[in-house]
Each structure stands twice: as C-alpha cells, then as structure tokens.
Amino acid sequence: QVQVAESGGGLVQAGGSLRLSCAASGSASRINVMRWYRQVPGKQRELVAGITSAGSTDYVDSVKGRFTISRENAKNTVYLLMNSLKPEDTAVYYCNVWTQLGPQSGYWGQGTQVTVSS
C-alpha cells in the first residue's frame, strides 16, 4: 500500500507562482510514473503533467512553458512549480503515483486546492 500526500496549494493572484509537493510513503518502492491532475467541479479530472523515474516529462498544452514538474526519487517526492498562474488554473490538484506492483489506476492523494484570483 502506498500513501500519497499533497501540499502547497493556496490562494494566489494571477501572474503569481505556487509550488505543489507530493510525497509517497509506505510500500513506495518501484515507483514509475508520478503525475499531477486537476479537477474543477462539474468537469472531468484533467492530466496536467507527468514524469517518469528516468525524468521524462509531459505536459498538457495549456500549461506548457508555465508549469514545471520535477521529482526526487530518493524521497519519493514530486513537485509542480506553477508560474504565471491564470484564473483558469483554479482547481483541486491531485497527485497520482503509479508503481509496478500496485493497481493499474495508481494511488491518489486527497488533493490540494489552488485558487487564482484575477
């Protein structure tokens, strides 16, 4: 079993920055992909960014050039640095951790609220 905990959300003005953190604990060995998703009420959860254990990254088009995902494998931690935030980035941000021996859907955190005011 893997526990996932996000932190770092909050309220920020448009144009500002936030850094989200996500730490995986428990049977967190063999973590492969770590991803950030976000969800707005009434809409589907959206994949924002992902990073493999080798450091390959991918982003949704709407955040390219503004968000940066990174990870510290030794700490089983993934970060999401969000710059030039826009009101449309407002959402609950969720971390998902995928391990080789875990469920196909991966492990989810509880989410952290990010609110960007205009």
C-alpha positions as CSV (number, residue, x, y, z in Angstrom):
1,Q,0.0,0.0,0.0
2,V,1.2,3.5,-0.8
3,Q,0.1,6.7,0.9
4,V,0.2,9.9,-1.1
5,A,0.0,13.3,0.4
6,E,0.0,16.7,-1.5
7,S,0.8,20.1,-0.1
8,G,1.5,23.6,-1.2
9,G,-1.9,24.7,-2.5
10,G,-3.4,28.1,-1.7
11,L,-4.7,31.4,-2.9
12,V,-2.6,33.5,-5.3
13,Q,-3.1,36.4,-7.6
14,A,-3.0,36.0,-11.4
15,G,0.6,36.1,-12.6
16,G,1.9,34.6,-9.3
17,S,3.5,31.3,-8.5
18,L,3.0,28.3,-6.3
19,R,4.9,25.1,-5.8
20,L,3.0,21.9,-5.1
21,S,4.6,18.9,-3.4
22,C,3.6,15.3,-3.3
23,A,5.2,12.7,-1.1
24,A,4.6,8.9,-1.4
25,S,5.2,6.7,1.5
26,G,4.6,3.1,2.6
27,S,5.4,0.4,0.0
28,A,6.7,3.1,-2.3
29,S,9.5,1.2,-3.9
30,R,9.4,0.8,-7.7
31,I,7.5,4.0,-8.3
32,N,7.5,4.6,-12.0
33,V,5.3,7.5,-13.2
34,M,4.2,10.3,-11.0
35,R,1.5,12.6,-12.3
36,W,-0.4,15.7,-11.4
37,Y,-4.1,16.0,-12.3
38,R,-6.6,18.8,-11.6
39,Q,-10.3,18.9,-11.4
40,V,-12.9,21.7,-11.4
41,P,-16.4,21.0,-10.1
42,G,-18.6,19.5,-12.8
43,K,-15.7,18.7,-15.1
44,Q,-13.6,15.6,-15.6
45,R,-10.2,15.3,-13.9
46,E,-7.5,16.5,-16.3
47,L,-3.9,15.3,-16.6
48,V,-1.6,18.3,-16.1
49,A,1.9,16.8,-16.1
50,G,3.7,13.6,-15.6
51,I,7.3,12.5,-15.0
52,T,8.9,9.0,-15.3
53,S,11.5,7.6,-13.0
54,A,14.0,8.4,-15.7
55,G,13.0,12.0,-15.7
56,S,11.0,12.2,-18.9
57,T,8.2,14.8,-18.7
58,D,5.0,15.6,-20.4
59,Y,2.5,18.4,-20.1
60,V,-1.0,19.4,-21.2
61,D,-0.7,22.1,-23.8
62,S,-2.4,24.7,-21.6
63,V,0.4,24.7,-19.0
64,K,3.5,24.2,-21.3
65,G,6.0,27.0,-20.6
66,R,4.4,27.9,-17.3
67,F,4.5,24.7,-15.2
68,T,7.5,22.5,-14.4
69,I,7.3,19.0,-13.0
70,S,10.3,17.5,-11.2
71,R,11.0,14.7,-8.7
72,E,13.4,13.5,-6.1
73,N,13.5,9.7,-6.5
74,A,15.3,9.2,-3.2
75,K,12.5,11.0,-1.4
76,N,9.6,9.6,-3.5
77,T,8.5,13.1,-4.0
78,V,7.2,15.0,-7.0
79,Y,6.9,18.7,-7.4
80,L,4.9,21.0,-9.6
81,L,6.2,24.5,-10.0
82,M,3.4,26.7,-11.4
83,N,4.4,30.1,-12.7
84,S,2.3,32.8,-14.5
85,L,-0.8,31.4,-12.9
86,K,-4.2,32.2,-14.5
87,P,-7.7,32.2,-13.0
88,E,-8.4,29.2,-15.2
89,D,-5.7,27.2,-13.3
90,T,-8.0,27.2,-10.3
91,A,-8.8,23.7,-9.4
92,V,-8.1,20.9,-6.9
93,Y,-4.8,19.4,-7.8
94,Y,-4.3,15.7,-7.3
95,C,-1.1,13.6,-7.3
96,N,-1.1,10.1,-8.7
97,V,1.7,7.6,-8.2
98,W,2.0,4.5,-10.3
99,T,4.0,1.6,-9.2
100,Q,4.9,-1.6,-10.9
101,L,3.2,-3.8,-8.3
102,G,0.2,-1.6,-7.5
103,P,-3.2,-1.1,-9.0
104,Q,-3.5,0.0,-12.7
105,S,-5.1,3.2,-11.6
106,G,-2.2,4.1,-9.3
107,Y,-2.5,5.7,-5.9
108,W,-4.2,9.0,-5.4
109,G,-3.7,11.7,-2.8
110,Q,-6.6,13.8,-1.2
111,G,-5.9,16.8,-3.4
112,T,-4.9,20.4,-2.6
113,Q,-6.9,23.4,-3.6
114,V,-5.3,26.1,-5.9
115,T,-7.2,29.3,-6.3
116,V,-6.0,32.0,-8.7
117,S,-7.7,35.4,-8.3
118,S,-8.0,37.8,-11.2
